[in-house]
Amino acid sequence: MATLTITTRRAKSGKRYVVRFRRGGSEFPIEHGGSFKTKREAQIRRDVIGGELAAGRDPRDVLHVRVVPATTTFREWGDRFVASRLDVSSGTLNNYRIHLKVLNEVFGDRIPNEITPDDAMSWITSSDLKPSSLRQTWGRCVRSLTTPASSRTRPVTAE
């Protein structure tokens, strides 16, 4: 039977929660599943490891996966965003395309996570757009970047 525990230890930085597990019975060694500042993070890791053990897989395979940083450019992200908006009118899609065309001139080849508030401010101050156009263009961009997709789309209903 696999064993999965969260233990608490004291460190210089404060309390730490350590996840430990065995892949089988007492014949298997205790393995380290991670050390976390919050109990919530430790519980999430425990649940991931528990799910892998329950499925009969080795949790070490999941724990050692490296996350590759996003390399999608702002232009690609904008194209995907417009394509994903199935719940809006053609006029709204046209507005999105117009706003993205303006933003792509400045941010098109950059990675969205690397666009800083200073970059946005320098674009706003150097732009020759009217204030109302700036507000709409940048506002749509920020809203679409920060709003989760699940709250943006409406379910399709039969009429």
N, C-alpha and C positions, 0 to 999 in steps of 0.2 A: 504494500500500500504506500503510495506517495505521501510525503509529508510537506506541508507548506505553512510557514510561520512568519509573523512580524514580531521582531523584538525591538526593545528600546535601549539605546545606549546614550551616554553623555559624551559630548565632545566639547572642544574649546568654543566652537560656534554655537553651542546649545544642544538641545535634544535632537537625536537622529533616530529614524525608524529604519531598521534593516530587515530586508526580506531574505529568507533562507528557505531552501527546498531540497528535497531528496527526490530523485527520479523513480525510486522504487522503495523497497523495504529497507530494513536496517543494514543490508549488505552494501547499499549505495552510500557514497559520501554525501555530507551536507554541502550544498553549493550556494554561493552568494548570488542573490537575485537583484541586488541594488540597495543603495542607502539614500534616504530621502529626508528632507527637512520637515515635511508635513506627513501626517498619518494618512491623509487623503491620497497623496501620491503613492505611498507605500501600498495602500489598499488596491489602487488601480493596477500597480505592477503585480501584486499578489493574484488578482483576478485574471490578468493576462497569462501568468505562469500556470495558474490552476486550469484555465481553459485548454492550454496546450497539453498539460498532463492528462486531463480528462479525455482529450482526443487521441491520446497515445503518441503524441509527438514530443520531440526533445525541445524544451523551452529555450535551450541555449541558442538554437538557430534563430529564434525571434529576437532574443536579447542582443545579439551581435550584429543586427542589421543596421547599416549606416544610412542615415537620411541624406539624400542628395539635395543640395539647395536648389531652389527654383531657378531656372534659366529662361523662363518665358518672358519675352519682352513686353513692354507696355502695349505695343501695336498688336501682338498676338493675343494678349489678354483682352484687348478691346474688341477684336474680331470675334473671339469666343463669347464674350459678354453679349454682343449684339445677336449672335446666332442663338444664344440660349433664351432670349426673350420672346417666347412664343405667346405670351399672355398680353402683349401690348399691340396697339394699332400701328399701321404702317407709318402714320405721321410721327409717332413717338420714335419708331425705329429710325426714321429719317433724321430726327433731331439728335439722336444718339450718334449717328454717323457724322453729322456736321460737327458736333462737339469733339468727337474723337479725332476728326481730321485736324482741328486746331491743336489739340493736345499732342497728337502724334508728331507734329512739326518740332516740338521741343523734347518730349519724353518718349517718343516712339521706339528708340533703340535701347532704352534703359530698362532695367528690371524694376518692377513696381515697388518691391520692398526696399530698394535703395534710393527711392525718391524721398528727399528730406523736406521738412517744412521750409528750410532756407531755399531749396530749389524752387519750391512753389512760390515763395514770396518774391524771388528774383524774377520769375516768369510773370507774376502779376504786375510787378512794378515796371517791367520793361515792355509789357504788352500794349498795343495800340487799340485794343478792344474797348468798347464802352463799358462802364462799370456794371450795367445790368447784364451784358453778355458775359463778362468775366464771372459774375456771380453764378449765372446759369451753367456755364461751361465747367467751372471748377466744382460747383456744388454737385452736379450730376456725377462727376468723376469720383468725388469723395464718397457720396452716398452709395454708389455702386461698388466701390472698393470695400466699404465697411459694413454693408448690409448683407447678412447671410442669404444665400440663394433660397433657402426654405421659406423665408419671410417675404421674398420678392415675388414669388410666383403664386398665382391663384390656381386652385384646382379647376380642371376643366369640368364643366357641368352640362348635362343634357338640357336642351331648351325645349 
